[in-house]
Amino acid sequence: MDINCGEIIDGKASIQEMGQRIFEMVLATASGELSKSEKHGYGQNEFVPWQVGAVM
C-alpha cells in the first residue's frame, strides 16, 4: 500500500480516510508485514532512534 497524502489536496481522499490508511499500514507492519525497505534488504536501517556511538 502506498501512502500519498497529496490525495487530500487533490480531493481524492479526506483527512480521516488518509488517517485510516496510515493507521492500517502501521498496524500491518507492527503485526509482521514487511515494510518496503525490509522487502528490498534495507530493513535494518529503517528505524534508528539514536546513533550507536554518537557523542554530544
CHARMM internal coordinates of N, CA and C (Angstrom, degrees):
IC EDIT
DIST 1 N 1 CA 1.4484
DIST 1 CA 1 C 1.5232
ANGL 1 N 1 CA 1 C 108.53
DIST 1 C 2 N 1.2936
ANGL 1 CA 1 C 2 N 116.63
DIHE 1 N 1 CA 1 C 2 N 133.34
DIST 2 N 2 CA 1.4519
ANGL 1 C 2 N 2 CA 121.81
DIHE 1 CA 1 C 2 N 2 CA 176.20
DIST 2 CA 2 C 1.5232
ANGL 2 N 2 CA 2 C 109.13
DIHE 1 C 2 N 2 CA 2 C -100.32
DIST 2 C 3 N 1.3114
ANGL 2 CA 2 C 3 N 115.28
DIHE 2 N 2 CA 2 C 3 N 144.08
DIST 3 N 3 CA 1.4570
ANGL 2 C 3 N 3 CA 121.23
DIHE 2 CA 2 C 3 N 3 CA 176.09
DIST 3 CA 3 C 1.5279
ANGL 3 N 3 CA 3 C 107.24
DIHE 2 C 3 N 3 CA 3 C -110.37
DIST 3 C 4 N 1.3296
ANGL 3 CA 3 C 4 N 116.25
DIHE 3 N 3 CA 3 C 4 N 119.19
DIST 4 N 4 CA 1.4554
ANGL 3 C 4 N 4 CA 122.24
DIHE 3 CA 3 C 4 N 4 CA 178.26
DIST 4 CA 4 C 1.5182
ANGL 4 N 4 CA 4 C 107.23
DIHE 3 C 4 N 4 CA 4 C -131.02
DIST 4 C 5 N 1.3233
ANGL 4 CA 4 C 5 N 116.20
DIHE 4 N 4 CA 4 C 5 N 95.70
DIST 5 N 5 CA 1.4619
ANGL 4 C 5 N 5 CA 120.23
DIHE 4 CA 4 C 5 N 5 CA -177.12
DIST 5 CA 5 C 1.5220
ANGL 5 N 5 CA 5 C 112.35
DIHE 4 C 5 N 5 CA 5 C -69.99
DIST 5 C 6 N 1.3278
ANGL 5 CA 5 C 6 N 117.74
DIHE 5 N 5 CA 5 C 6 N -9.02
DIST 6 N 6 CA 1.4561
ANGL 5 C 6 N 6 CA 121.05
DIHE 5 CA 5 C 6 N 6 CA 173.36
DIST 6 CA 6 C 1.5144
ANGL 6 N 6 CA 6 C 112.06
DIHE 5 C 6 N 6 CA 6 C -63.80
DIST 6 C 7 N 1.3279
ANGL 6 CA 6 C 7 N 116.52
DIHE 6 N 6 CA 6 C 7 N -18.80
DIST 7 N 7 CA 1.4643
ANGL 6 C 7 N 7 CA 120.46
DIHE 6 CA 6 C 7 N 7 CA 177.26
DIST 7 CA 7 C 1.5253
ANGL 7 N 7 CA 7 C 111.38
DIHE 6 C 7 N 7 CA 7 C -61.90
DIST 7 C 8 N 1.3292
ANGL 7 CA 7 C 8 N 117.18
DIHE 7 N 7 CA 7 C 8 N -25.72
DIST 8 N 8 CA 1.4697
ANGL 7 C 8 N 8 CA 120.55
DIHE 7 CA 7 C 8 N 8 CA 177.85
DIST 8 CA 8 C 1.5225
ANGL 8 N 8 CA 8 C 109.11
DIHE 7 C 8 N 8 CA 8 C -67.22
DIST 8 C 9 N 1.3235
ANGL 8 CA 8 C 9 N 116.46
DIHE 8 N 8 CA 8 C 9 N -46.25
DIST 9 N 9 CA 1.4675
ANGL 8 C 9 N 9 CA 120.96
DIHE 8 CA 8 C 9 N 9 CA 179.70
DIST 9 CA 9 C 1.5229
ANGL 9 N 9 CA 9 C 110.57
DIHE 8 C 9 N 9 CA 9 C -65.49
DIST 9 C 10 N 1.3303
ANGL 9 CA 9 C 10 N 116.15
DIHE 9 N 9 CA 9 C 10 N -37.87
DIST 10 N 10 CA 1.4632
ANGL 9 C 10 N 10 CA 120.67
DIHE 9 CA 9 C 10 N 10 CA -179.88
DIST 10 CA 10 C 1.5264
ANGL 10 N 10 CA 10 C 112.68
DIHE 9 C 10 N 10 CA 10 C -73.15
DIST 10 C 11 N 1.3309
ANGL 10 CA 10 C 11 N 117.42
DIHE 10 N 10 CA 10 C 11 N -10.08
DIST 11 N 11 CA 1.4551
ANGL 10 C 11 N 11 CA 120.95
DIHE 10 CA 10 C 11 N 11 CA -179.58
DIST 11 CA 11 C 1.5164
ANGL 11 N 11 CA 11 C 113.68
DIHE 10 C 11 N 11 CA 11 C 81.50
DIST 11 C 12 N 1.3428
ANGL 11 CA 11 C 12 N 116.81
DIHE 11 N 11 CA 11 C 12 N 12.65
DIST 12 N 12 CA 1.4660
ANGL 11 C 12 N 12 CA 120.92
DIHE 11 CA 11 C 12 N 12 CA -179.31
DIST 12 CA 12 C 1.5247
ANGL 12 N 12 CA 12 C 112.34
DIHE 11 C 12 N 12 CA 12 C -87.61
DIST 12 C 13 N 1.3472
ANGL 12 CA 12 C 13 N 117.21
DIHE 12 N 12 CA 12 C 13 N -16.66
DIST 13 N 13 CA 1.4620
ANGL 12 C 13 N 13 CA 121.35
DIHE 12 CA 12 C 13 N 13 CA -179.45
DIST 13 CA 13 C 1.5262
ANGL 13 N 13 CA 13 C 108.41
DIHE 12 C 13 N 13 CA 13 C -150.64
DIST 13 C 14 N 1.3191
ANGL 13 CA 13 C 14 N 115.83
DIHE 13 N 13 CA 13 C 14 N 149.43
DIST 14 N 14 CA 1.4620
ANGL 13 C 14 N 14 CA 120.41
DIHE 13 CA 13 C 14 N 14 CA 176.13
DIST 14 CA 14 C 1.5283
ANGL 14 N 14 CA 14 C 108.84
DIHE 13 C 14 N 14 CA 14 C -88.91
DIST 14 C 15 N 1.3136
ANGL 14 CA 14 C 15 N 116.05
DIHE 14 N 14 CA 14 C 15 N 167.04
DIST 15 N 15 CA 1.4640
ANGL 14 C 15 N 15 CA 120.28
DIHE 14 CA 14 C 15 N 15 CA 176.93
DIST 15 CA 15 C 1.5290
ANGL 15 N 15 CA 15 C 109.11
DIHE 14 C 15 N 15 CA 15 C -60.66
DIST 15 C 16 N 1.3174
ANGL 15 CA 15 C 16 N 116.76
DIHE 15 N 15 CA 15 C 16 N -40.60
DIST 16 N 16 CA 1.4617
ANGL 15 C 16 N 16 CA 121.02
DIHE 15 CA 15 C 16 N 16 CA 179.81
DIST 16 CA 16 C 1.5374
ANGL 16 N 16 CA 16 C 110.94
DIHE 15 C 16 N 16 CA 16 C -63.01
DIST 16 C 17 N 1.3202
ANGL 16 CA 16 C 17 N 117.17
DIHE 16 N 16 CA 16 C 17 N -43.94
DIST 17 N 17 CA 1.4688
ANGL 16 C 17 N 17 CA 120.62
DIHE 16 CA 16 C 17 N 17 CA 179.05
DIST 17 CA 17 C 1.5299
ANGL 17 N 17 CA 17 C 110.88
DIHE 16 C 17 N 17 CA 17 C -62.76
DIST 17 C 18 N 1.3276
ANGL 17 CA 17 C 18 N 116.76
DIHE 17 N 17 CA 17 C 18 N -42.73
DIST 18 N 18 CA 1.4599
ANGL 17 C 18 N 18 CA 120.25
DIHE 17 CA 17 C 18 N 18 CA -179.64
DIST 18 CA 18 C 1.5222
ANGL 18 N 18 CA 18 C 110.45
DIHE 17 C 18 N 18 CA 18 C -66.85
DIST 18 C 19 N 1.3226
ANGL 18 CA 18 C 19 N 116.38
DIHE 18 N 18 CA 18 C 19 N -39.55
DIST 19 N 19 CA 1.4600
ANGL 18 C 19 N 19 CA 119.96
DIHE 18 CA 18 C 19 N 19 CA 176.29
DIST 19 CA 19 C 1.5208
ANGL 19 N 19 CA 19 C 111.28
DIHE 18 C 19 N 19 CA 19 C -60.34
DIST 19 C 20 N 1.3217
ANGL 19 CA 19 C 20 N 116.80
DIHE 19 N 19 CA 19 C 20 N -39.97
DIST 20 N 20 CA 1.4638
ANGL 19 C 20 N 20 CA 121.33
DIHE 19 CA 19 C 20 N 20 CA 178.07
DIST 20 CA 20 C 1.5236
ANGL 20 N 20 CA 20 C 110.96
DIHE 19 C 20 N 20 CA 20 C -64.12
DIST 20 C 21 N 1.3401
ANGL 20 CA 20 C 21 N 117.17
DIHE 20 N 20 CA 20 C 21 N -41.80
DIST 21 N 21 CA 1.4711
ANGL 20 C 21 N 21 CA 120.95
DIHE 20 CA 20 C 21 N 21 CA 178.60
DIST 21 CA 21 C 1.5266
ANGL 21 N 21 CA 21 C 110.81
DIHE 20 C 21 N 21 CA 21 C -62.76
DIST 21 C 22 N 1.3326
ANGL 21 CA 21 C 22 N 116.05
DIHE 21 N 21 CA 21 C 22 N -43.14
DIST 22 N 22 CA 1.4698
ANGL 21 C 22 N 22 CA 120.17
DIHE 21 CA 21 C 22 N 22 CA 179.61
DIST 22 CA 22 C 1.5244
ANGL 22 N 22 CA 22 C 109.69
DIHE 21 C 22 N 22 CA 22 C -63.57
DIST 22 C 23 N 1.3350
ANGL 22 CA 22 C 23 N 116.45
DIHE 22 N 22 CA 22 C 23 N -45.33
DIST 23 N 23 CA 1.4648
ANGL 22 C 23 N 23 CA 120.42
DIHE 22 CA 22 C 23 N 23 CA 178.67
DIST 23 CA 23 C 1.5248
ANGL 23 N 23 CA 23 C 111.16
DIHE 22 C 23 N 23 CA 23 C -58.71
DIST 23 C 24 N 1.3423
ANGL 23 CA 23 C 24 N 116.90
DIHE 23 N 23 CA 23 C 24 N -45.21
DIST 24 N 24 CA 1.4594
ANGL 23 C 24 N 24 CA 120.49
DIHE 23 CA 23 C 24 N 24 CA -179.24
DIST 24 CA 24 C 1.5325
ANGL 24 N 24 CA 24 C 111.72
DIHE 23 C 24 N 24 CA 24 C -63.47
DIST 24 C 25 N 1.3395
ANGL 24 CA 24 C 25 N 117.10
DIHE 24 N 24 CA 24 C 25 N -36.63
DIST 25 N 25 CA 1.4603
ANGL 24 C 25 N 25 CA 120.21
DIHE 24 CA 24 C 25 N 25 CA 178.94
DIST 25 CA 25 C 1.5340
ANGL 25 N 25 CA 25 C 110.77
DIHE 24 C 25 N 25 CA 25 C -69.08
DIST 25 C 26 N 1.3279
ANGL 25 CA 25 C 26 N 116.65
DIHE 25 N 25 CA 25 C 26 N -42.22
DIST 26 N 26 CA 1.4718
ANGL 25 C 26 N 26 CA 120.63
DIHE 25 CA 25 C 26 N 26 CA 177.72
DIST 26 CA 26 C 1.5231
ANGL 26 N 26 CA 26 C 109.59
DIHE 25 C 26 N 26 CA 26 C -62.52
DIST 26 C 27 N 1.3197
ANGL 26 CA 26 C 27 N 117.38
DIHE 26 N 26 CA 26 C 27 N -44.28
DIST 27 N 27 CA 1.4664
ANGL 26 C 27 N 27 CA 121.87
DIHE 26 CA 26 C 27 N 27 CA -179.74
DIST 27 CA 27 C 1.5305
ANGL 27 N 27 CA 27 C 110.82
DIHE 26 C 27 N 27 CA 27 C -63.08
DIST 27 C 28 N 1.3293
ANGL 27 CA 27 C 28 N 117.36
DIHE 27 N 27 CA 27 C 28 N -43.18
DIST 28 N 28 CA 1.4643
ANGL 27 C 28 N 28 CA 120.80
DIHE 27 CA 27 C 28 N 28 CA 179.85
DIST 28 CA 28 C 1.5304
ANGL 28 N 28 CA 28 C 110.97
DIHE 27 C 28 N 28 CA 28 C -63.98
DIST 28 C 29 N 1.3225
ANGL 28 CA 28 C 29 N 116.62
DIHE 28 N 28 CA 28 C 29 N -42.16
DIST 29 N 29 CA 1.4669
ANGL 28 C 29 N 29 CA 120.65
DIHE 28 CA 28 C 29 N 29 CA 179.40
DIST 29 CA 29 C 1.5255
ANGL 29 N 29 CA 29 C 110.33
DIHE 28 C 29 N 29 CA 29 C -66.41
DIST 29 C 30 N 1.3241
ANGL 29 CA 29 C 30 N 117.03
DIHE 29 N 29 CA 29 C 30 N -42.43
DIST 30 N 30 CA 1.4627
ANGL 29 C 30 N 30 CA 120.87
DIHE 29 CA 29 C 30 N 30 CA 178.40
DIST 30 CA 30 C 1.5285
ANGL 30 N 30 CA 30 C 111.65
DIHE 29 C 30 N 30 CA 30 C -65.97
DIST 30 C 31 N 1.3306
ANGL 30 CA 30 C 31 N 116.68
DIHE 30 N 30 CA 30 C 31 N -23.95
DIST 31 N 31 CA 1.4646
ANGL 30 C 31 N 31 CA 121.44
DIHE 30 CA 30 C 31 N 31 CA 179.78
DIST 31 CA 31 C 1.5265
ANGL 31 N 31 CA 31 C 112.61
DIHE 30 C 31 N 31 CA 31 C -88.45
DIST 31 C 32 N 1.3374
ANGL 31 CA 31 C 32 N 116.84
DIHE 31 N 31 CA 31 C 32 N 2.21
DIST 32 N 32 CA 1.4583
ANGL 31 C 32 N 32 CA 119.55
DIHE 31 CA 31 C 32 N 32 CA 174.24
DIST 32 CA 32 C 1.5120
ANGL 32 N 32 CA 32 C 116.46
DIHE 31 C 32 N 32 CA 32 C 114.80
DIST 32 C 33 N 1.3248
ANGL 32 CA 32 C 33 N 118.57
DIHE 32 N 32 CA 32 C 33 N -8.42
DIST 33 N 33 CA 1.4644
ANGL 32 C 33 N 33 CA 119.82
DIHE 32 CA 32 C 33 N 33 CA 177.52
DIST 33 CA 33 C 1.5315
ANGL 33 N 33 CA 33 C 108.45
DIHE 32 C 33 N 33 CA 33 C -66.51
DIST 33 C 34 N 1.3139
ANGL 33 CA 33 C 34 N 116.83
DIHE 33 N 33 CA 33 C 34 N 135.82
DIST 34 N 34 CA 1.4547
ANGL 33 C 34 N 34 CA 120.53
DIHE 33 CA 33 C 34 N 34 CA -178.44
DIST 34 CA 34 C 1.5264
ANGL 34 N 34 CA 34 C 110.62
DIHE 33 C 34 N 34 CA 34 C -70.62
DIST 34 C 35 N 1.3268
ANGL 34 CA 34 C 35 N 115.27
DIHE 34 N 34 CA 34 C 35 N 139.38
DIST 35 N 35 CA 1.4602
ANGL 34 C 35 N 35 CA 119.99
DIHE 34 CA 34 C 35 N 35 CA 174.05
DIST 35 CA 35 C 1.5263
ANGL 35 N 35 CA 35 C 108.68
DIHE 34 C 35 N 35 CA 35 C -77.44
DIST 35 C 36 N 1.3256
ANGL 35 CA 35 C 36 N 117.22
DIHE 35 N 35 CA 35 C 36 N 169.93
DIST 36 N 36 CA 1.4609
ANGL 35 C 36 N 36 CA 120.03
DIHE 35 CA 35 C 36 N 36 CA 179.94
DIST 36 CA 36 C 1.5176
ANGL 36 N 36 CA 36 C 111.24
DIHE 35 C 36 N 36 CA 36 C -61.16
DIST 36 C 37 N 1.3300
ANGL 36 CA 36 C 37 N 117.58
DIHE 36 N 36 CA 36 C 37 N -41.53
DIST 37 N 37 CA 1.4645
ANGL 36 C 37 N 37 CA 118.53
DIHE 36 CA 36 C 37 N 37 CA -179.12
DIST 37 CA 37 C 1.5291
ANGL 37 N 37 CA 37 C 111.17
DIHE 36 C 37 N 37 CA 37 C -67.91
DIST 37 C 38 N 1.3248
ANGL 37 CA 37 C 38 N 117.87
DIHE 37 N 37 CA 37 C 38 N -34.94
DIST 38 N 38 CA 1.4641
ANGL 37 C 38 N 38 CA 119.99
DIHE 37 CA 37 C 38 N 38 CA 176.71
DIST 38 CA 38 C 1.5259
ANGL 38 N 38 CA 38 C 110.65
DIHE 37 C 38 N 38 CA 38 C -66.15
DIST 38 C 39 N 1.3208
ANGL 38 CA 38 C 39 N 117.77
DIHE 38 N 38 CA 38 C 39 N -38.32
DIST 39 N 39 CA 1.4591
ANGL 38 C 39 N 39 CA 121.17
DIHE 38 CA 38 C 39 N 39 CA 178.52
DIST 39 CA 39 C 1.5269
ANGL 39 N 39 CA 39 C 111.61
DIHE 38 C 39 N 39 CA 39 C -63.30
DIST 39 C 40 N 1.3373
ANGL 39 CA 39 C 40 N 116.32
DIHE 39 N 39 CA 39 C 40 N -28.59
DIST 40 N 40 CA 1.4642
ANGL 39 C 40 N 40 CA 121.00
DIHE 39 CA 39 C 40 N 40 CA -178.55
DIST 40 CA 40 C 1.5269
ANGL 40 N 40 CA 40 C 112.72
DIHE 39 C 40 N 40 CA 40 C -99.16
DIST 40 C 41 N 1.3358
ANGL 40 CA 40 C 41 N 117.22
DIHE 40 N 40 CA 40 C 41 N 7.81
DIST 41 N 41 CA 1.4605
ANGL 40 C 41 N 41 CA 120.93
DIHE 40 CA 40 C 41 N 41 CA 175.49
DIST 41 CA 41 C 1.5148
ANGL 41 N 41 CA 41 C 115.66
DIHE 40 C 41 N 41 CA 41 C 85.44
DIST 41 C 42 N 1.3398
ANGL 41 CA 41 C 42 N 117.87
DIHE 41 N 41 CA 41 C 42 N 14.90
DIST 42 N 42 CA 1.4588
ANGL 41 C 42 N 42 CA 120.53
DIHE 41 CA 41 C 42 N 42 CA 179.11
DIST 42 CA 42 C 1.5182
ANGL 42 N 42 CA 42 C 112.31
DIHE 41 C 42 N 42 CA 42 C -110.31
DIST 42 C 43 N 1.3108
ANGL 42 CA 42 C 43 N 118.59
DIHE 42 N 42 CA 42 C 43 N 10.02
DIST 43 N 43 CA 1.4530
ANGL 42 C 43 N 43 CA 123.27
DIHE 42 CA 42 C 43 N 43 CA -173.60
DIST 43 CA 43 C 1.5082
ANGL 43 N 43 CA 43 C 115.05
DIHE 42 C 43 N 43 CA 43 C -58.02
DIST 43 C 44 N 1.3152
ANGL 43 CA 43 C 44 N 118.39
DIHE 43 N 43 CA 43 C 44 N -30.06
DIST 44 N 44 CA 1.4614
ANGL 43 C 44 N 44 CA 120.69
DIHE 43 CA 43 C 44 N 44 CA -177.87
DIST 44 CA 44 C 1.5248
ANGL 44 N 44 CA 44 C 111.64
DIHE 43 C 44 N 44 CA 44 C -65.96
DIST 44 C 45 N 1.3255
ANGL 44 CA 44 C 45 N 118.63
DIHE 44 N 44 CA 44 C 45 N -19.90
DIST 45 N 45 CA 1.4611
ANGL 44 C 45 N 45 CA 122.20
DIHE 44 CA 44 C 45 N 45 CA -179.67
DIST 45 CA 45 C 1.5273
ANGL 45 N 45 CA 45 C 112.60
DIHE 44 C 45 N 45 CA 45 C -107.22
DIST 45 C 46 N 1.3162
ANGL 45 CA 45 C 46 N 116.79
DIHE 45 N 45 CA 45 C 46 N 7.25
DIST 46 N 46 CA 1.4567
ANGL 45 C 46 N 46 CA 119.84
DIHE 45 CA 45 C 46 N 46 CA -173.80
DIST 46 CA 46 C 1.5182
ANGL 46 N 46 CA 46 C 112.74
DIHE 45 C 46 N 46 CA 46 C -67.08
DIST 46 C 47 N 1.3104
ANGL 46 CA 46 C 47 N 117.77
DIHE 46 N 46 CA 46 C 47 N -45.91
DIST 47 N 47 CA 1.4627
ANGL 46 C 47 N 47 CA 121.26
DIHE 46 CA 46 C 47 N 47 CA -177.22
DIST 47 CA 47 C 1.5127
ANGL 47 N 47 CA 47 C 108.85
DIHE 46 C 47 N 47 CA 47 C -129.43
DIST 47 C 48 N 1.3092
ANGL 47 CA 47 C 48 N 115.83
DIHE 47 N 47 CA 47 C 48 N 109.38
DIST 48 N 48 CA 1.4670
ANGL 47 C 48 N 48 CA 120.97
DIHE 47 CA 47 C 48 N 48 CA 178.46
DIST 48 CA 48 C 1.5288
ANGL 48 N 48 CA 48 C 106.07
DIHE 47 C 48 N 48 CA 48 C -127.57
DIST 48 C 49 N 1.3520
ANGL 48 CA 48 C 49 N 117.61
DIHE 48 N 48 CA 48 C 49 N 97.90
DIST 49 N 49 CA 1.4586
ANGL 48 C 49 N 49 CA 119.66
DIHE 48 CA 48 C 49 N 49 CA -175.71
DIST 49 CA 49 C 1.5261
ANGL 49 N 49 CA 49 C 112.84
DIHE 48 C 49 N 49 CA 49 C -68.34
DIST 49 C 50 N 1.3198
ANGL 49 CA 49 C 50 N 117.79
DIHE 49 N 49 CA 49 C 50 N -21.72
DIST 50 N 50 CA 1.4606
ANGL 49 C 50 N 50 CA 121.45
DIHE 49 CA 49 C 50 N 50 CA 176.24
DIST 50 CA 50 C 1.5321
ANGL 50 N 50 CA 50 C 108.32
DIHE 49 C 50 N 50 CA 50 C -151.66
DIST 50 C 51 N 1.2782
ANGL 50 CA 50 C 51 N 116.15
DIHE 50 N 50 CA 50 C 51 N 153.91
DIST 51 N 51 CA 1.4618
ANGL 50 C 51 N 51 CA 121.58
DIHE 50 CA 50 C 51 N 51 CA 179.05
DIST 51 CA 51 C 1.5217
ANGL 51 N 51 CA 51 C 109.13
DIHE 50 C 51 N 51 CA 51 C -84.68
DIST 51 C 52 N 1.2983
ANGL 51 CA 51 C 52 N 117.26
DIHE 51 N 51 CA 51 C 52 N 129.65
DIST 52 N 52 CA 1.4541
ANGL 51 C 52 N 52 CA 122.12
DIHE 51 CA 51 C 52 N 52 CA 177.47
DIST 52 CA 52 C 1.5186
ANGL 52 N 52 CA 52 C 107.88
DIHE 51 C 52 N 52 CA 52 C -68.83
DIST 52 C 53 N 1.3387
ANGL 52 CA 52 C 53 N 116.37
DIHE 52 N 52 CA 52 C 53 N 127.77
DIST 53 N 53 CA 1.4658
ANGL 52 C 53 N 53 CA 120.69
DIHE 52 CA 52 C 53 N 53 CA 178.32
DIST 53 CA 53 C 1.5158
ANGL 53 N 53 CA 53 C 113.68
DIHE 52 C 53 N 53 CA 53 C 84.45
DIST 53 C 54 N 1.3143
ANGL 53 CA 53 C 54 N 118.44
DIHE 53 N 53 CA 53 C 54 N 4.78
DIST 54 N 54 CA 1.4687
ANGL 53 C 54 N 54 CA 120.04
DIHE 53 CA 53 C 54 N 54 CA 179.19
DIST 54 CA 54 C 1.5094
ANGL 54 N 54 CA 54 C 109.77
DIHE 53 C 54 N 54 CA 54 C -69.64
DIST 54 C 55 N 1.3026
ANGL 54 CA 54 C 55 N 115.83
DIHE 54 N 54 CA 54 C 55 N 144.29
DIST 55 N 55 CA 1.4777
ANGL 54 C 55 N 55 CA 120.70
DIHE 54 CA 54 C 55 N 55 CA 177.93
DIST 55 CA 55 C 1.5164
ANGL 55 N 55 CA 55 C 109.14
DIHE 54 C 55 N 55 CA 55 C -122.73
DIST 55 C 56 N 1.2972
ANGL 55 CA 55 C 56 N 114.85
DIHE 55 N 55 CA 55 C 56 N 155.40
DIST 56 N 56 CA 1.4796
ANGL 55 C 56 N 56 CA 119.34
DIHE 55 CA 55 C 56 N 56 CA -179.85
DIST 56 CA 56 C 1.4988
ANGL 56 N 56 CA 56 C 110.01
DIHE 55 C 56 N 56 CA 56 C -102.51
END
COOR INIT
IC SEED 1 N 1 CA 1 C
IC BUILD
